Amino acid sequence: MATSYGTVDAGTRSTLSGLEFVEGLAHGTLPLNPFAKMLGYEISAAEYGRVVVTATPNDAHLNPVGTIHGGLAATMLDSCMGLAIESTLDVGVLSTTLEFKISFVRPITAETGPISAEGVVLNCGRRVGTAEGRVVDQHGRLLVHGTTTCLVFSQ
């Protein structure tokens, strides 16, 4: 199915578990956010407690000194870690990022090739969820890693 972009209305979202929501984004039955289109990333894997987001950095992602702007990796990590937490939630329960921290290990350039960000839930309770994420290149080399804390709340 072709990827569409937009938002998921609250009525539709309220009928889905977190896993159904995230799988819908990954499989194209629900639209990805417009920011994903602008940055050129997609959800390539989604399962309970784990989400992978992929992109191929290019010249459109460059910062003024010629490497890929850190915002691409930060957005990919925020997305995969937050959606990993979302995938564990019941119908009528949502989450939002409270804070996240990332550390850059290696530079990302237009020549790096495809990168993937994997988010994995560490713990998700009734009010707070935590996850960790890693951005790697196509050879599995660590580029960026991070953690997030998300607020869990009823819709």
TIPADO-827510 format. One record per residue: residue in three letters; y, z, x of N, C-alpha, C in turn. Coordinates in pm, 1 decimal. Example, Ala and Ser with C-alpha at 12.3 -4.5 7.8 and 13.67 -1.06 7.14 Angstrom:
TIPADO-827510
  residuo      n_py      n_pz      n_px     ca_py     ca_pz     ca_px      c_py      c_pz      c_px
      Ala    -569.0     780.0    1319.0    -450.0     780.0    1230.0    -330.0     780.0    1320.0
      Ser    -225.0     708.0    1285.0    -106.0     714.0    1367.0       3.0     787.0    1290.0
end
This chain:
TIPADO-827510
  residuo      n_py      n_pz      n_px     ca_py     ca_pz     ca_px      c_py      c_pz      c_px
      Met    -117.8       0.0      85.0       0.0       0.0       0.0     123.6       0.0      89.3
      Ala     224.2     -79.1      53.0     347.4     -87.9     130.3     427.6      41.0     117.8
      Thr     492.4      78.7     227.8     574.7     198.8     227.2     701.4     174.7     147.4
      Ser     732.3     270.2      60.7     859.7     266.7     -10.9     940.3     387.5      33.4
      Tyr    1071.6     380.0      11.7    1160.5     486.6      56.0    1245.6     533.9     -60.0
      Gly    1271.6     663.3     -61.5    1351.2     724.0    -166.5    1323.3     872.8    -170.7
      Thr    1334.6     928.9    -287.7    1304.9    1071.2    -305.5    1206.2    1086.5    -419.8
      Val    1139.0    1198.3    -420.7    1043.5    1229.4    -527.0    1115.7    1321.6    -625.2
      Asp    1121.0    1280.7    -751.3    1193.6    1361.8    -849.3    1123.3    1495.4    -871.9
      Ala    1203.2    1594.4    -910.2    1153.4    1731.7    -926.1    1040.9    1740.1   -1029.0
      Gly    1048.5    1659.5   -1134.8     944.0    1661.9   -1236.5     809.2    1620.1   -1180.8
      Thr     808.1    1513.3   -1102.6     684.0    1468.0   -1039.9     634.4    1570.2    -938.9
      Arg     726.0    1618.3    -854.0     687.4    1714.6    -749.5     627.6    1841.1    -809.8
      Ser     678.1    1883.2    -926.3     631.7    2008.6    -987.2     487.7    2001.3   -1037.6
      Thr     432.5    1881.0   -1046.7     295.3    1865.3   -1094.4     193.3    1854.2    -981.7
      Leu     241.3    1850.5    -857.2     154.0    1825.0    -742.9     137.1    1948.8    -655.5
      Ser      17.4    1967.1    -603.7       0.1    2068.0    -498.3      69.5    2013.9    -373.7
      Gly      90.6    2100.6    -276.2     151.2    2054.9    -152.0      68.3    1948.5     -84.0
      Leu     -63.6    1964.7     -84.2    -150.2    1865.6     -21.1    -142.3    1732.1     -94.3
      Glu    -142.5    1733.7    -227.6    -129.8    1608.6    -303.1       3.0    1539.3    -271.5
      Phe     109.4    1617.7    -259.2     240.5    1564.1    -226.4     239.1    1497.1     -88.5
      Val     189.9    1568.7      11.6     190.1    1515.7     148.1      96.8    1395.0     159.1
      Glu     -18.6    1400.3      95.8    -108.7    1284.1      97.0     -44.3    1164.4      29.2
      Gly      31.1    1188.4     -79.3     101.7    1079.7    -146.1     203.0    1013.6     -54.6
      Leu     273.5    1093.0      25.4     367.7    1038.0     123.0     293.9     955.8     227.8
      Ala     182.9    1008.6     276.7     106.3     941.2     382.1      41.4     812.5     333.3
      His      -5.9     812.4     209.3     -77.6     695.3     156.2      13.6     594.8      88.1
      Gly     142.0     627.5      73.1     236.4     533.5      13.7     243.1     537.1    -137.3
      Thr     175.7     631.9    -201.6     186.4     642.8    -346.9     312.7     718.4    -387.6
      Leu     375.0     787.3    -291.8     505.1     850.7    -309.7     597.3     797.1    -200.7
      Pro     728.0     788.5    -228.3     819.4     731.8    -128.1     848.7     829.5     -14.2
      Leu     860.4     773.1     106.2     909.5     850.3     220.0    1060.6     863.1     207.9
      Asn    1117.2     963.7     272.1    1262.0     981.8     264.9    1335.0     868.6     337.1
      Pro    1458.1     837.1     294.1    1534.2     728.7     357.9    1559.3     751.2     507.0
      Phe    1564.6     877.2     551.4    1584.1     906.5     693.3    1466.2     854.3     775.3
      Ala    1345.5     859.4     719.9    1226.7     805.9     787.3    1243.9     656.0     810.5
      Lys    1298.6     586.7     712.6    1322.8     443.3     727.4    1425.3     417.6     836.7
      Met    1533.6     495.1     835.5    1639.6     475.4     933.1    1588.2     498.3    1075.6
      Leu    1507.1     602.2    1096.3    1456.4     632.3    1230.0    1328.3     556.0    1263.9
      Gly    1262.2     500.5    1162.8    1143.2     420.0    1187.2    1016.0     499.5    1211.2
      Tyr    1001.3     612.4    1140.9     876.5     687.8    1155.8     799.3     687.6    1024.8
      Glu     670.6     713.9    1036.2     583.3     719.7     918.7     483.6     833.1     935.1
      Ile     423.6     870.6     824.1     318.3     972.4     826.6     185.8     899.3     842.7
      Ser     118.0     925.4     953.4      -6.1     852.7     980.1    -131.6     932.6     948.5
      Ala    -117.2    1064.5     931.2    -232.6    1147.8     895.4    -183.0    1270.9     820.8
      Ala    -259.3    1309.5     719.9    -225.0    1428.2     641.8    -353.2    1492.6     591.2
      Glu    -365.6    1620.4     621.1    -477.0    1699.3     569.3    -426.6    1841.9     553.2
      Tyr    -505.3    1926.2     496.7    -465.6    2064.5     473.7    -428.9    2130.5     606.2
      Gly    -302.1    2169.9     621.7    -257.0    2240.9     740.3    -226.7    2156.8     861.7
      Arg    -232.5    2023.5     849.0    -208.8    1934.1     964.0    -147.4    1802.1     917.9
      Val     -39.2    1762.6     983.7      26.2    1634.6     953.4      65.9    1567.6    1084.6
      Val      48.7    1434.7    1091.1      88.2    1356.7    1208.3     191.4    1252.6    1164.9
      Val     299.9    1247.2    1240.5     408.0    1151.5    1217.5     416.5    1063.3    1341.6
      Thr     431.2     930.3    1322.9     433.8     838.8    1436.2     557.3     749.6    1433.0
      Ala     596.5     704.3    1551.9     708.8     611.5    1566.1     694.9     539.4    1699.2
      Thr     765.2     428.9    1710.8     776.5     359.4    1838.3     923.3     356.6    1876.3
      Pro     963.5     439.5    1972.6    1104.2     442.1    2013.6    1149.0     305.8    2064.5
      Asn    1274.1     272.1    2034.1    1329.1     144.6    2078.5    1478.0     161.3    2110.2
      Asp    1544.1      53.3    2141.9    1685.1      58.4    2180.9    1775.8     118.8    2074.7
      Ala    1737.5     113.7    1948.7    1819.0     172.7    1841.4    1821.7     324.8    1849.4
      His    1728.3     384.7    1924.0    1718.9     530.1    1936.7    1784.5     583.7    2063.8
      Leu    1848.4     498.1    2142.7    1903.2     539.9    2272.1    2023.5     632.0    2257.7
      Asn    2034.2     725.4    2351.8    2154.6     807.2    2363.3    2246.9     740.8    2466.2
      Pro    2365.1     794.0    2491.2    2458.5     728.1    2583.1    2410.0     711.2    2727.3
      Val    2312.4     789.9    2771.2    2264.6     774.5    2908.9    2139.2     688.0    2919.2
      Gly    2093.2     632.1    2807.1    1985.3     534.8    2811.4    1845.4     586.4    2787.8
      Thr    1830.4     714.9    2755.8    1699.1     763.8    2714.4    1701.0     779.7    2562.9
      Ile    1585.4     804.3    2504.2    1577.2     819.3    2359.0    1643.1     950.5    2319.1
      His    1728.5     944.4    2220.3    1800.3    1062.5    2171.9    1699.5    1167.7    2126.9
      Gly    1723.9    1292.7    2165.6    1634.1    1402.1    2129.8    1619.7    1422.8    1980.8
      Gly    1715.5    1373.0    1903.9    1708.1    1386.8    1758.8    1588.3    1317.3    1697.5
      Leu    1538.8    1210.6    1761.6    1419.6    1143.7    1708.2    1300.1    1238.7    1715.1
      Ala    1273.8    1294.7    1831.9    1160.2    1387.1    1846.1    1181.2    1511.6    1761.2
      Ala    1305.4    1561.3    1754.6    1333.9    1680.8    1674.2    1305.1    1654.4    1527.2
      Thr    1346.5    1539.9    1478.0    1322.2    1505.6    1337.2    1173.3    1488.2    1310.8
      Met    1104.2    1422.5    1403.1     960.1    1404.4    1385.8     888.6    1539.5    1383.7
      Leu     928.9    1631.3    1471.9     867.7    1764.2    1472.3     901.5    1842.3    1346.1
      Asp    1027.8    1840.0    1304.9    1066.7    1909.5    1182.4     985.1    1856.8    1064.4
      Ser     965.8    1725.8    1060.4     889.5    1664.9     950.8     742.2    1703.0     955.3
      Cys     677.4    1686.2    1069.0     532.5    1711.4    1072.8     500.3    1859.0    1057.0
      Met     581.1    1947.5    1116.9     553.5    2090.7    1103.9     582.2    2138.3     961.3
      Gly     694.9    2095.5     904.5     729.4    2135.2     768.0     629.4    2082.6     666.4
      Leu     588.8    1957.0     683.3     490.9    1900.0     590.1     352.9    1963.2     607.6
      Ala     319.5    2005.3     728.4     192.4    2076.2     747.9     192.0    2204.6     665.8
      Ile     302.7    2278.7     670.6     313.1    2399.2     587.5     307.8    2361.5     439.8
      Glu     382.9    2258.5     401.6     384.7    2213.1     262.0     243.5    2181.5     213.0
      Ser     159.9    2126.2     299.9      24.5    2085.1     260.4     -64.4    2202.0     219.8
      Thr     -23.9    2323.4     250.9    -105.5    2441.7     218.2     -61.8    2509.4      88.3
      Leu      44.3    2457.8      26.1     103.9    2527.3     -87.5      44.5    2484.2    -221.5
      Asp      45.4    2576.3    -316.6      -4.7    2550.3    -451.1      98.6    2473.7    -534.4
      Val      55.9    2426.2    -649.4     145.9    2362.2    -745.3     258.8    2460.0    -778.5
      Gly     381.8    2409.6    -780.1     496.4    2492.3    -815.1     554.2    2573.4    -701.0
      Val     498.9    2557.6    -581.4     548.8    2630.0    -464.8     600.3    2527.8    -363.7
      Leu     718.3    2555.3    -307.1     782.1    2465.8    -211.4     813.0    2540.5     -83.3
      Ser     862.0    2467.7      16.5     906.3    2531.1     140.3    1026.0    2455.1     195.5
      Thr    1101.5    2522.4     280.1    1212.1    2459.0     350.8    1225.5    2524.0     487.6
      Thr    1270.6    2446.8     583.8    1284.9    2496.9     719.6    1393.0    2603.7     728.1
      Leu    1358.2    2719.3     783.3    1455.8    2823.3     813.6    1509.8    2805.4     954.7
      Glu    1420.6    2778.2    1047.4    1461.8    2754.0    1185.9    1348.5    2685.2    1259.6
      Phe    1385.8    2612.1    1365.0    1283.2    2559.0    1452.9    1336.3    2552.5    1594.5
      Lys    1243.1    2558.8    1689.1    1277.2    2554.2    1830.5    1192.9    2446.7    1895.3
      Ile    1257.4    2368.7    1980.5    1181.8    2266.5    2052.3    1214.9    2272.3    2200.4
      Ser    1120.5    2228.0    2280.4    1137.0    2218.3    2425.0    1095.9    2078.1    2468.6
      Phe    1185.2    2012.3    2542.6    1158.3    1878.9    2594.0    1092.2    1891.3    2730.3
      Val     977.9    1825.3    2747.7     899.3    1835.2    2869.8     916.8    1711.6    2957.1
      Arg     918.2    1594.3    2894.7     934.6    1467.0    2965.6    1034.2    1382.0    2888.9
      Pro    1107.1    1294.6    2959.9    1198.8    1205.5    2888.2    1121.3    1100.7    2807.5
      Ile    1178.8    1060.9    2697.9    1124.2     951.8    2617.1    1219.4     834.2    2636.3
      Thr    1165.0     718.1    2669.1    1246.2     598.7    2687.9    1196.7     489.1    2594.3
      Ala    1270.1     380.4    2590.1    1228.3     266.3    2507.7    1096.2     208.6    2559.6
      Glu    1062.5     236.5    2685.8     937.4     186.8    2744.5     820.4     282.2    2722.3
      Thr     844.4     400.1    2666.5     738.2     498.4    2645.8     628.9     444.3    2555.8
      Gly     666.1     361.6    2459.8     568.3     309.8    2364.0     553.1     405.4    2247.5
      Pro     450.8     385.5    2166.4     431.8     468.5    2047.0     419.1     616.7    2081.9
      Ile     478.6     699.2    1996.9     465.9     844.6    2011.8     417.3     902.5    1879.8
      Ser     351.1    1017.2    1889.1     306.6    1083.4    1766.8     340.6    1231.3    1775.5
      Ala     377.3    1286.0    1661.0     408.7    1427.8    1648.9     307.6    1489.0    1553.6
      Glu     235.2    1589.1    1601.6     134.9    1657.0    1520.2     181.8    1798.3    1491.5
      Gly     186.1    1833.5    1363.7     219.6    1968.4    1322.0      96.7    2037.5    1266.8
      Val      74.9    2162.7    1308.5     -40.5    2241.0    1264.7       8.1    2379.1    1221.5
      Val     -36.7    2422.2    1105.2       2.5    2552.6    1051.9     -61.5    2663.4    1134.9
      Leu      19.4    2761.8    1170.7     -30.3    2882.0    1236.3     -62.7    2989.2    1134.1
      Asn      27.8    3004.7    1035.4       8.7    3102.8     929.0      99.8    3065.5     812.3
      Cys      50.3    3082.9     692.2     134.8    3060.5     575.3     105.0    3169.0     472.6
      Gly     206.2    3249.1     447.1     194.0    3356.6     349.1     270.7    3323.0     222.0
      Arg     296.8    3424.6     141.2     366.5    3402.5      14.2     514.9    3373.2      32.9
      Arg     577.0    3417.0     143.5     721.1    3400.6     163.8     758.4    3322.2     288.7
      Val     671.3    3321.9     390.1     704.1    3259.4     518.0     583.4    3182.6     571.1
      Gly     611.1    3063.9     623.9     507.8    2985.8     691.0     552.9    2953.3     832.2
      Thr     458.5    2949.9     925.9     488.8    2912.2    1063.2     394.0    2801.0    1106.5
      Ala     446.8    2713.6    1192.1     365.5    2603.4    1243.1     411.6    2570.6    1384.4
      Glu     325.2    2500.4    1455.7     361.4    2450.0    1587.5     342.6    2299.0    1587.8
      Gly     413.8    2232.9    1678.3     404.0    2088.4    1686.0     411.0    2039.1    1828.8
      Arg     354.2    1921.5    1847.5     352.9    1856.8    1978.6     382.2    1708.4    1959.5
      Val     469.4    1655.5    2044.0     493.2    1511.3    2050.5     426.9    1462.0    2177.2
      Val     340.6    1361.6    2162.8     269.8    1304.8    2277.7     287.5    1153.7    2279.9
      Asp     269.1    1095.6    2399.4     272.4     950.0    2409.8     132.8     895.0    2382.2
      Gln     118.2     764.6    2395.3      -9.3     700.4    2362.6    -121.9     737.9    2458.5
      His     -88.1     801.6    2570.0    -188.9     847.6    2665.9    -218.5     996.7    2650.4
      Gly    -158.0    1059.1    2549.0    -180.8    1200.5    2523.7     -95.4    1294.4    2606.8
      Arg       0.2    1240.2    2684.1      87.1    1325.5    2765.7     189.0    1395.9    2677.0
      Leu     203.8    1525.9    2699.2     298.8    1606.0    2622.9     441.8    1567.2    2658.7
      Leu     522.6    1536.5    2556.1     663.0    1501.2    2574.5     754.9    1613.0    2525.9
      Val     721.3    1669.1    2410.1     804.2    1770.9    2344.7     710.1    1863.6    2268.3
      His     744.3    1992.5    2260.3     666.8    2082.6    2175.4     763.1    2176.2    2104.7
      Gly     716.9    2235.9    1994.4     804.2    2324.5    1920.4     730.7    2411.2    1820.9
      Thr     809.2    2497.4    1758.0     758.8    2584.5    1651.4     861.1    2585.1    1538.4
      Thr     814.1    2619.8    1419.5     903.7    2630.4    1304.4     868.6    2753.2    1222.0
      Thr     967.5    2800.7    1149.4     950.1    2901.8    1047.1    1008.8    2846.0     919.3
      Cys     930.1    2847.4     812.3     975.3    2793.6     684.1     973.1    2901.9     576.9
      Leu    1069.7    2896.1     489.3    1074.2    2982.3     372.2     984.8    2921.0     265.2
      Val     900.3    2999.8     205.3     812.0    2957.9      96.3     865.9    3019.1     -31.7
      Phe     881.9    2936.5    -135.8     942.9    2985.7    -260.2     888.7    2910.6    -380.4
      Ser     900.9    2971.7    -499.4     857.3    2907.8    -623.7     961.8    2808.7    -670.5
      Gln     913.1    2701.2    -729.5     999.7    2594.2    -778.5    1073.2    2636.7    -902.8
end
